[in-house]
Amino acid sequence: MTTKSKKAKSAGRFGARYGKRVRDKLVKVEVKQRVKQKCPFCEREGAKRLSKGVWECSKCGKKFASNTYHLD
């Protein structure tokens, strides 16, 4: 089985399929969603995405629903 390259980042799992633009857009979304976001309750960087639209703050312990990929 092939491994993903550093250049392709997380989209390397798709190989040569789907086109470069689509894979680049996917990488941008995945990088943004995996970073800890600012919690709307305690205003600190600690909210982490659990699943689609479900977030949990590691600082204050609140679990809440919001945007799908990243908090604004």
PDB file of N, CA, C and O in Angstrom:
ATOM      1  N   MET A   1       0.837  -1.180   0.000  1.00  0.00           N
ATOM      2  CA  MET A   1       0.000   0.000   0.000  1.00  0.00           C
ATOM      3  C   MET A   1       0.880   1.241   0.000  1.00  0.00           C
ATOM      4  O   MET A   1       1.915   1.282   0.667  1.00  0.00           O
ATOM      5  N   THR A   2       0.469   2.235  -0.740  1.00  0.00           N
ATOM      6  CA  THR A   2       1.259   3.457  -0.827  1.00  0.00           C
ATOM      7  C   THR A   2       1.037   4.336   0.395  1.00  0.00           C
ATOM      8  O   THR A   2       0.018   4.233   1.077  1.00  0.00           O
ATOM      9  N   THR A   3       2.001   5.195   0.655  1.00  0.00           N
ATOM     10  CA  THR A   3       1.878   6.127   1.773  1.00  0.00           C
ATOM     11  C   THR A   3       1.699   7.533   1.239  1.00  0.00           C
ATOM     12  O   THR A   3       2.090   7.830   0.110  1.00  0.00           O
ATOM     13  N   LYS A   4       1.108   8.400   2.049  1.00  0.00           N
ATOM     14  CA  LYS A   4       0.905   9.775   1.599  1.00  0.00           C
ATOM     15  C   LYS A   4       2.215  10.538   1.668  1.00  0.00           C
ATOM     16  O   LYS A   4       3.049  10.293   2.540  1.00  0.00           O
ATOM     17  N   SER A   5       2.384  11.461   0.741  1.00  0.00           N
ATOM     18  CA  SER A   5       3.609  12.258   0.712  1.00  0.00           C
ATOM     19  C   SER A   5       3.433  13.512   1.559  1.00  0.00           C
ATOM     20  O   SER A   5       2.309  13.884   1.898  1.00  0.00           O
ATOM     21  N   LYS A   6       4.537  14.160   1.898  1.00  0.00           N
ATOM     22  CA  LYS A   6       4.481  15.390   2.688  1.00  0.00           C
ATOM     23  C   LYS A   6       3.798  16.502   1.898  1.00  0.00           C
ATOM     24  O   LYS A   6       3.080  17.324   2.466  1.00  0.00           O
ATOM     25  N   LYS A   7       4.024  16.523   0.594  1.00  0.00           N
ATOM     26  CA  LYS A   7       3.469  17.575  -0.250  1.00  0.00           C
ATOM     27  C   LYS A   7       1.937  17.484  -0.312  1.00  0.00           C
ATOM     28  O   LYS A   7       1.256  18.509  -0.318  1.00  0.00           O
ATOM     29  N   ALA A   8       1.408  16.285  -0.357  1.00  0.00           N
ATOM     30  CA  ALA A   8      -0.033  16.090  -0.491  1.00  0.00           C
ATOM     31  C   ALA A   8      -0.755  16.195   0.849  1.00  0.00           C
ATOM     32  O   ALA A   8      -1.974  16.360   0.877  1.00  0.00           O
ATOM     33  N   LYS A   9      -0.027  16.103   1.952  1.00  0.00           N
ATOM     34  CA  LYS A   9      -0.575  16.183   3.310  1.00  0.00           C
ATOM     35  C   LYS A   9      -1.674  15.147   3.508  1.00  0.00           C
ATOM     36  O   LYS A   9      -1.506  13.996   3.105  1.00  0.00           O
ATOM     37  N   SER A  10      -2.788  15.524   4.115  1.00  0.00           N
ATOM     38  CA  SER A  10      -3.820  14.541   4.439  1.00  0.00           C
ATOM     39  C   SER A  10      -4.560  14.043   3.204  1.00  0.00           C
ATOM     40  O   SER A  10      -5.171  12.975   3.246  1.00  0.00           O
ATOM     41  N   ALA A  11      -4.516  14.799   2.097  1.00  0.00           N
ATOM     42  CA  ALA A  11      -5.195  14.384   0.868  1.00  0.00           C
ATOM     43  C   ALA A  11      -4.384  13.339   0.104  1.00  0.00           C
ATOM     44  O   ALA A  11      -4.836  12.841  -0.927  1.00  0.00           O
ATOM     45  N   GLY A  12      -3.212  13.008   0.591  1.00  0.00           N
ATOM     46  CA  GLY A  12      -2.393  11.989  -0.051  1.00  0.00           C
ATOM     47  C   GLY A  12      -3.054  10.631  -0.059  1.00  0.00           C
ATOM     48  O   GLY A  12      -2.670   9.754  -0.833  1.00  0.00           O
ATOM     49  N   ARG A  13      -4.043  10.447   0.793  1.00  0.00           N
ATOM     50  CA  ARG A  13      -4.749   9.164   0.849  1.00  0.00           C
ATOM     51  C   ARG A  13      -5.581   8.907  -0.407  1.00  0.00           C
ATOM     52  O   ARG A  13      -5.990   7.773  -0.657  1.00  0.00           O
ATOM     53  N   PHE A  14      -5.837   9.969  -1.210  1.00  0.00           N
ATOM     54  CA  PHE A  14      -6.621   9.814  -2.422  1.00  0.00           C
ATOM     55  C   PHE A  14      -5.765   9.529  -3.653  1.00  0.00           C
ATOM     56  O   PHE A  14      -6.300   9.216  -4.716  1.00  0.00           O
ATOM     57  N   GLY A  15      -4.455   9.631  -3.521  1.00  0.00           N
ATOM     58  CA  GLY A  15      -3.572   9.362  -4.638  1.00  0.00           C
ATOM     59  C   GLY A  15      -3.731  10.399  -5.738  1.00  0.00           C
ATOM     60  O   GLY A  15      -3.740  11.599  -5.464  1.00  0.00           O
ATOM     61  N   ALA A  16      -3.856   9.947  -6.978  1.00  0.00           N
ATOM     62  CA  ALA A  16      -3.969  10.857  -8.118  1.00  0.00           C
ATOM     63  C   ALA A  16      -5.424  11.162  -8.474  1.00  0.00           C
ATOM     64  O   ALA A  16      -5.680  11.801  -9.495  1.00  0.00           O
ATOM     65  N   ARG A  17      -6.364  10.729  -7.672  1.00  0.00           N
ATOM     66  CA  ARG A  17      -7.775  10.909  -7.999  1.00  0.00           C
ATOM     67  C   ARG A  17      -8.309  12.285  -7.582  1.00  0.00           C
ATOM     68  O   ARG A  17      -7.733  12.940  -6.714  1.00  0.00           O
ATOM     69  N   TYR A  18      -9.401  12.714  -8.197  1.00  0.00           N
ATOM     70  CA  TYR A  18     -10.216  13.891  -7.851  1.00  0.00           C
ATOM     71  C   TYR A  18      -9.629  15.237  -8.249  1.00  0.00           C
ATOM     72  O   TYR A  18     -10.363  16.224  -8.192  1.00  0.00           O
ATOM     73  N   GLY A  19      -8.398  15.356  -8.636  1.00  0.00           N
ATOM     74  CA  GLY A  19      -7.831  16.627  -9.073  1.00  0.00           C
ATOM     75  C   GLY A  19      -7.156  17.395  -7.954  1.00  0.00           C
ATOM     76  O   GLY A  19      -7.502  17.247  -6.782  1.00  0.00           O
ATOM     77  N   LYS A  20      -6.192  18.215  -8.329  1.00  0.00           N
ATOM     78  CA  LYS A  20      -5.363  18.925  -7.355  1.00  0.00           C
ATOM     79  C   LYS A  20      -6.150  19.976  -6.576  1.00  0.00           C
ATOM     80  O   LYS A  20      -5.989  20.085  -5.360  1.00  0.00           O
ATOM     81  N   ARG A  21      -6.995  20.747  -7.250  1.00  0.00           N
ATOM     82  CA  ARG A  21      -7.740  21.809  -6.559  1.00  0.00           C
ATOM     83  C   ARG A  21      -8.644  21.254  -5.477  1.00  0.00           C
ATOM     84  O   ARG A  21      -8.695  21.788  -4.370  1.00  0.00           O
ATOM     85  N   VAL A  22      -9.348  20.196  -5.790  1.00  0.00           N
ATOM     86  CA  VAL A  22     -10.262  19.594  -4.817  1.00  0.00           C
ATOM     87  C   VAL A  22      -9.489  19.082  -3.609  1.00  0.00           C
ATOM     88  O   VAL A  22      -9.908  19.277  -2.468  1.00  0.00           O
ATOM     89  N   ARG A  23      -8.369  18.433  -3.859  1.00  0.00           N
ATOM     90  CA  ARG A  23      -7.560  17.909  -2.760  1.00  0.00           C
ATOM     91  C   ARG A  23      -6.946  19.027  -1.932  1.00  0.00           C
ATOM     92  O   ARG A  23      -6.839  18.893  -0.713  1.00  0.00           O
ATOM     93  N   ASP A  24      -6.533  20.141  -2.569  1.00  0.00           N
ATOM     94  CA  ASP A  24      -5.986  21.285  -1.831  1.00  0.00           C
ATOM     95  C   ASP A  24      -7.043  21.932  -0.940  1.00  0.00           C
ATOM     96  O   ASP A  24      -6.752  22.315   0.193  1.00  0.00           O
ATOM     97  N   LYS A  25      -8.273  22.056  -1.450  1.00  0.00           N
ATOM     98  CA  LYS A  25      -9.369  22.610  -0.644  1.00  0.00           C
ATOM     99  C   LYS A  25      -9.664  21.722   0.558  1.00  0.00           C
ATOM    100  O   LYS A  25      -9.919  22.215   1.657  1.00  0.00           O
ATOM    101  N   LEU A  26      -9.629  20.425   0.346  1.00  0.00           N
ATOM    102  CA  LEU A  26      -9.869  19.480   1.429  1.00  0.00           C
ATOM    103  C   LEU A  26      -8.807  19.609   2.520  1.00  0.00           C
ATOM    104  O   LEU A  26      -9.132  19.566   3.706  1.00  0.00           O
ATOM    105  N   VAL A  27      -7.552  19.764   2.132  1.00  0.00           N
ATOM    106  CA  VAL A  27      -6.459  19.917   3.100  1.00  0.00           C
ATOM    107  C   VAL A  27      -6.676  21.168   3.945  1.00  0.00           C
ATOM    108  O   VAL A  27      -6.480  21.135   5.160  1.00  0.00           O
ATOM    109  N   LYS A  28      -7.086  22.291   3.302  1.00  0.00           N
ATOM    110  CA  LYS A  28      -7.322  23.533   4.040  1.00  0.00           C
ATOM    111  C   LYS A  28      -8.407  23.354   5.096  1.00  0.00           C
ATOM    112  O   LYS A  28      -8.258  23.817   6.227  1.00  0.00           O
ATOM    113  N   VAL A  29      -9.500  22.683   4.727  1.00  0.00           N
ATOM    114  CA  VAL A  29     -10.601  22.460   5.669  1.00  0.00           C
ATOM    115  C   VAL A  29     -10.157  21.551   6.803  1.00  0.00           C
ATOM    116  O   VAL A  29     -10.455  21.831   7.964  1.00  0.00           O
ATOM    117  N   GLU A  30      -9.450  20.469   6.493  1.00  0.00           N
ATOM    118  CA  GLU A  30      -9.040  19.519   7.526  1.00  0.00           C
ATOM    119  C   GLU A  30      -8.033  20.121   8.494  1.00  0.00           C
ATOM    120  O   GLU A  30      -8.083  19.836   9.691  1.00  0.00           O
ATOM    121  N   VAL A  31      -7.126  20.943   8.000  1.00  0.00           N
ATOM    122  CA  VAL A  31      -6.154  21.597   8.885  1.00  0.00           C
ATOM    123  C   VAL A  31      -6.876  22.543   9.836  1.00  0.00           C
ATOM    124  O   VAL A  31      -6.569  22.585  11.027  1.00  0.00           O
ATOM    125  N   LYS A  32      -7.830  23.298   9.312  1.00  0.00           N
ATOM    126  CA  LYS A  32      -8.566  24.280  10.109  1.00  0.00           C
ATOM    127  C   LYS A  32      -9.451  23.617  11.158  1.00  0.00           C
ATOM    128  O   LYS A  32      -9.592  24.141  12.263  1.00  0.00           O
ATOM    129  N   GLN A  33     -10.049  22.476  10.831  1.00  0.00           N
ATOM    130  CA  GLN A  33     -10.969  21.839  11.761  1.00  0.00           C
ATOM    131  C   GLN A  33     -10.250  21.097  12.895  1.00  0.00           C
ATOM    132  O   GLN A  33     -10.846  20.857  13.945  1.00  0.00           O
ATOM    133  N   ARG A  34      -8.991  20.735  12.699  1.00  0.00           N
ATOM    134  CA  ARG A  34      -8.280  19.968  13.719  1.00  0.00           C
ATOM    135  C   ARG A  34      -7.547  20.841  14.743  1.00  0.00           C
ATOM    136  O   ARG A  34      -7.045  20.331  15.744  1.00  0.00           O
ATOM    137  N   VAL A  35      -7.485  22.138  14.497  1.00  0.00           N
ATOM    138  CA  VAL A  35      -6.844  23.073  15.420  1.00  0.00           C
ATOM    139  C   VAL A  35      -7.818  23.412  16.538  1.00  0.00           C
ATOM    140  O   VAL A  35      -9.023  23.505  16.304  1.00  0.00           O
ATOM    141  N   LYS A  36      -7.307  23.598  17.753  1.00  0.00           N
ATOM    142  CA  LYS A  36      -8.185  23.999  18.849  1.00  0.00           C
ATOM    143  C   LYS A  36      -8.713  25.404  18.591  1.00  0.00           C
ATOM    144  O   LYS A  36      -7.959  26.310  18.235  1.00  0.00           O
ATOM    145  N   GLN A  37     -10.005  25.570  18.773  1.00  0.00           N
ATOM    146  CA  GLN A  37     -10.690  26.817  18.471  1.00  0.00           C
ATOM    147  C   GLN A  37     -10.991  27.586  19.754  1.00  0.00           C
ATOM    148  O   GLN A  37     -10.826  27.058  20.853  1.00  0.00           O
ATOM    149  N   LYS A  38     -11.428  28.826  19.612  1.00  0.00           N
ATOM    150  CA  LYS A  38     -11.780  29.678  20.747  1.00  0.00           C
ATOM    151  C   LYS A  38     -13.178  29.300  21.250  1.00  0.00           C
ATOM    152  O   LYS A  38     -14.140  29.321  20.482  1.00  0.00           O
ATOM    153  N   CYS A  39     -13.289  28.961  22.510  1.00  0.00           N
ATOM    154  CA  CYS A  39     -14.559  28.569  23.128  1.00  0.00           C
ATOM    155  C   CYS A  39     -15.450  29.803  23.284  1.00  0.00           C
ATOM    156  O   CYS A  39     -14.983  30.833  23.770  1.00  0.00           O
ATOM    157  N   PRO A  40     -16.734  29.721  22.878  1.00  0.00           N
ATOM    158  CA  PRO A  40     -17.621  30.873  23.023  1.00  0.00           C
ATOM    159  C   PRO A  40     -18.035  31.152  24.470  1.00  0.00           C
ATOM    160  O   PRO A  40     -18.544  32.235  24.757  1.00  0.00           O
ATOM    161  N   PHE A  41     -17.832  30.211  25.376  1.00  0.00           N
ATOM    162  CA  PHE A  41     -18.233  30.381  26.773  1.00  0.00           C
ATOM    163  C   PHE A  41     -17.125  30.971  27.631  1.00  0.00           C
ATOM    164  O   PHE A  41     -17.336  31.958  28.335  1.00  0.00           O
ATOM    165  N   CYS A  42     -15.934  30.361  27.572  1.00  0.00           N
ATOM    166  CA  CYS A  42     -14.838  30.830  28.428  1.00  0.00           C
ATOM    167  C   CYS A  42     -13.839  31.714  27.674  1.00  0.00           C
ATOM    168  O   CYS A  42     -12.914  32.255  28.282  1.00  0.00           O
ATOM    169  N   GLU A  43     -14.016  31.866  26.357  1.00  0.00           N
ATOM    170  CA  GLU A  43     -13.170  32.728  25.510  1.00  0.00           C
ATOM    171  C   GLU A  43     -11.693  32.302  25.459  1.00  0.00           C
ATOM    172  O   GLU A  43     -10.830  33.128  25.165  1.00  0.00           O
ATOM    173  N   ARG A  44     -11.395  31.035  25.738  1.00  0.00           N
ATOM    174  CA  ARG A  44     -10.013  30.542  25.659  1.00  0.00           C
ATOM    175  C   ARG A  44      -9.893  29.507  24.549  1.00  0.00           C
ATOM    176  O   ARG A  44     -10.884  28.909  24.131  1.00  0.00           O
ATOM    177  N   GLU A  45      -8.676  29.308  24.082  1.00  0.00           N
ATOM    178  CA  GLU A  45      -8.420  28.307  23.047  1.00  0.00           C
ATOM    179  C   GLU A  45      -8.495  26.921  23.680  1.00  0.00           C
ATOM    180  O   GLU A  45      -7.579  26.516  24.395  1.00  0.00           O
ATOM    181  N   GLY A  46      -9.564  26.205  23.427  1.00  0.00           N
ATOM    182  CA  GLY A  46      -9.677  24.889  24.020  1.00  0.00           C
ATOM    183  C   GLY A  46     -10.762  24.036  23.408  1.00  0.00           C
ATOM    184  O   GLY A  46     -10.863  22.852  23.730  1.00  0.00           O
ATOM    185  N   ALA A  47     -11.582  24.604  22.530  1.00  0.00           N
ATOM    186  CA  ALA A  47     -12.673  23.850  21.926  1.00  0.00           C
ATOM    187  C   ALA A  47     -12.129  22.936  20.837  1.00  0.00           C
ATOM    188  O   ALA A  47     -11.391  23.374  19.955  1.00  0.00           O
ATOM    189  N   LYS A  48     -12.497  21.676  20.906  1.00  0.00           N
ATOM    190  CA  LYS A  48     -12.038  20.688  19.944  1.00  0.00           C
ATOM    191  C   LYS A  48     -13.250  20.008  19.326  1.00  0.00           C
ATOM    192  O   LYS A  48     -14.241  19.758  20.013  1.00  0.00           O
ATOM    193  N   ARG A  49     -13.178  19.717  18.066  1.00  0.00           N
ATOM    194  CA  ARG A  49     -14.286  19.101  17.337  1.00  0.00           C
ATOM    195  C   ARG A  49     -14.377  17.619  17.675  1.00  0.00           C
ATOM    196  O   ARG A  49     -13.398  16.885  17.539  1.00  0.00           O
ATOM    197  N   LEU A  50     -15.545  17.182  18.113  1.00  0.00           N
ATOM    198  CA  LEU A  50     -15.768  15.769  18.403  1.00  0.00           C
ATOM    199  C   LEU A  50     -16.347  15.043  17.199  1.00  0.00           C
ATOM    200  O   LEU A  50     -15.894  13.957  16.838  1.00  0.00           O
ATOM    201  N   SER A  51     -17.350  15.651  16.583  1.00  0.00           N
ATOM    202  CA  SER A  51     -17.966  15.117  15.372  1.00  0.00           C
ATOM    203  C   SER A  51     -18.606  16.278  14.626  1.00  0.00           C
ATOM    204  O   SER A  51     -18.391  17.435  14.988  1.00  0.00           O
ATOM    205  N   LYS A  52     -19.382  15.992  13.602  1.00  0.00           N
ATOM    206  CA  LYS A  52     -19.989  17.060  12.797  1.00  0.00           C
ATOM    207  C   LYS A  52     -20.827  17.980  13.665  1.00  0.00           C
ATOM    208  O   LYS A  52     -21.874  17.573  14.167  1.00  0.00           O
ATOM    209  N   GLY A  53     -20.387  19.202  13.846  1.00  0.00           N
ATOM    210  CA  GLY A  53     -21.156  20.205  14.567  1.00  0.00           C
ATOM    211  C   GLY A  53     -21.141  20.072  16.075  1.00  0.00           C
ATOM    212  O   GLY A  53     -21.802  20.858  16.755  1.00  0.00           O
ATOM    213  N   VAL A  54     -20.414  19.110  16.630  1.00  0.00           N
ATOM    214  CA  VAL A  54     -20.348  18.914  18.077  1.00  0.00           C
ATOM    215  C   VAL A  54     -18.943  19.253  18.551  1.00  0.00           C
ATOM    216  O   VAL A  54     -17.960  18.708  18.050  1.00  0.00           O
ATOM    217  N   TRP A  55     -18.856  20.161  19.523  1.00  0.00           N
ATOM    218  CA  TRP A  55     -17.592  20.666  20.034  1.00  0.00           C
ATOM    219  C   TRP A  55     -17.550  20.500  21.539  1.00  0.00           C
ATOM    220  O   TRP A  55     -18.586  20.494  22.204  1.00  0.00           O
ATOM    221  N   GLU A  56     -16.333  20.363  22.079  1.00  0.00           N
ATOM    222  CA  GLU A  56     -16.157  20.297  23.527  1.00  0.00           C
ATOM    223  C   GLU A  56     -14.932  21.113  23.906  1.00  0.00           C
ATOM    224  O   GLU A  56     -13.884  21.032  23.265  1.00  0.00           O
ATOM    225  N   CYS A  57     -15.090  21.906  24.971  1.00  0.00           N
ATOM    226  CA  CYS A  57     -13.986  22.725  25.456  1.00  0.00           C
ATOM    227  C   CYS A  57     -13.240  21.958  26.536  1.00  0.00           C
ATOM    228  O   CYS A  57     -13.846  21.452  27.481  1.00  0.00           O
ATOM    229  N   SER A  58     -11.935  21.874  26.392  1.00  0.00           N
ATOM    230  CA  SER A  58     -11.128  21.163  27.379  1.00  0.00           C
ATOM    231  C   SER A  58     -10.879  22.022  28.620  1.00  0.00           C
ATOM    232  O   SER A  58     -10.534  21.498  29.679  1.00  0.00           O
ATOM    233  N   LYS A  59     -11.051  23.333  28.491  1.00  0.00           N
ATOM    234  CA  LYS A  59     -10.793  24.246  29.614  1.00  0.00           C
ATOM    235  C   LYS A  59     -11.984  24.311  30.570  1.00  0.00           C
ATOM    236  O   LYS A  59     -11.825  24.133  31.778  1.00  0.00           O
ATOM    237  N   CYS A  60     -13.198  24.572  30.018  1.00  0.00           N
ATOM    238  CA  CYS A  60     -14.374  24.721  30.889  1.00  0.00           C
ATOM    239  C   CYS A  60     -15.254  23.475  30.920  1.00  0.00           C
ATOM    240  O   CYS A  60     -16.158  23.380  31.750  1.00  0.00           O
ATOM    241  N   GLY A  61     -15.000  22.519  30.025  1.00  0.00           N
ATOM    242  CA  GLY A  61     -15.727  21.255  30.041  1.00  0.00           C
ATOM    243  C   GLY A  61     -17.094  21.285  29.373  1.00  0.00           C
ATOM    244  O   GLY A  61     -17.819  20.291  29.428  1.00  0.00           O
ATOM    245  N   LYS A  62     -17.466  22.388  28.747  1.00  0.00           N
ATOM    246  CA  LYS A  62     -18.774  22.495  28.095  1.00  0.00           C
ATOM    247  C   LYS A  62     -18.754  21.768  26.760  1.00  0.00           C
ATOM    248  O   LYS A  62     -17.760  21.782  26.034  1.00  0.00           O
ATOM    249  N   LYS A  63     -19.882  21.134  26.459  1.00  0.00           N
ATOM    250  CA  LYS A  63     -20.079  20.492  25.174  1.00  0.00           C
ATOM    251  C   LYS A  63     -21.211  21.239  24.490  1.00  0.00           C
ATOM    252  O   LYS A  63     -22.255  21.469  25.101  1.00  0.00           O
ATOM    253  N   PHE A  64     -21.023  21.622  23.235  1.00  0.00           N
ATOM    254  CA  PHE A  64     -22.021  22.432  22.562  1.00  0.00           C
ATOM    255  C   PHE A  64     -22.042  22.136  21.068  1.00  0.00           C
ATOM    256  O   PHE A  64     -21.115  21.539  20.519  1.00  0.00           O
ATOM    257  N   ALA A  65     -23.127  22.572  20.423  1.00  0.00           N
ATOM    258  CA  ALA A  65     -23.275  22.411  18.978  1.00  0.00           C
ATOM    259  C   ALA A  65     -23.039  23.761  18.312  1.00  0.00           C
ATOM    260  O   ALA A  65     -23.460  24.802  18.815  1.00  0.00           O
ATOM    261  N   SER A  66     -22.363  23.722  17.179  1.00  0.00           N
ATOM    262  CA  SER A  66     -22.085  24.945  16.448  1.00  0.00           C
ATOM    263  C   SER A  66     -21.792  24.586  14.994  1.00  0.00           C
ATOM    264  O   SER A  66     -22.326  23.600  14.485  1.00  0.00           O
ATOM    265  N   ASN A  67     -20.976  25.350  14.336  1.00  0.00           N
ATOM    266  CA  ASN A  67     -20.648  25.117  12.933  1.00  0.00           C
ATOM    267  C   ASN A  67     -19.994  23.751  12.728  1.00  0.00           C
ATOM    268  O   ASN A  67     -19.459  23.160  13.666  1.00  0.00           O
ATOM    269  N   THR A  68     -20.044  23.272  11.515  1.00  0.00           N
ATOM    270  CA  THR A  68     -19.579  21.925  11.226  1.00  0.00           C
ATOM    271  C   THR A  68     -18.065  21.769  11.302  1.00  0.00           C
ATOM    272  O   THR A  68     -17.576  20.863  11.977  1.00  0.00           O
ATOM    273  N   TYR A  69     -17.306  22.644  10.617  1.00  0.00           N
ATOM    274  CA  TYR A  69     -15.873  22.450  10.504  1.00  0.00           C
ATOM    275  C   TYR A  69     -15.012  23.343  11.380  1.00  0.00           C
ATOM    276  O   TYR A  69     -13.958  22.911  11.845  1.00  0.00           O
ATOM    277  N   HIS A  70     -15.436  24.579  11.616  1.00  0.00           N
ATOM    278  CA  HIS A  70     -14.653  25.474  12.450  1.00  0.00           C
ATOM    279  C   HIS A  70     -15.567  26.514  13.091  1.00  0.00           C
ATOM    280  O   HIS A  70     -16.625  26.836  12.551  1.00  0.00           O
ATOM    281  N   LEU A  71     -15.159  27.028  14.226  1.00  0.00           N
ATOM    282  CA  LEU A  71     -15.936  28.034  14.936  1.00  0.00           C
ATOM    283  C   LEU A  71     -15.549  29.417  14.441  1.00  0.00           C
ATOM    284  O   LEU A  71     -14.375  29.684  14.185  1.00  0.00           O
ATOM    285  N   ASP A  72     -16.517  30.283  14.308  1.00  0.00           N
ATOM    286  CA  ASP A  72     -16.220  31.652  13.865  1.00  0.00           C
ATOM    287  C   ASP A  72     -16.239  32.608  15.024  1.00  0.00           C
ATOM    288  O   ASP A  72     -16.012  33.804  14.842  1.00  0.00           O
TER     289      ASP A  72
END
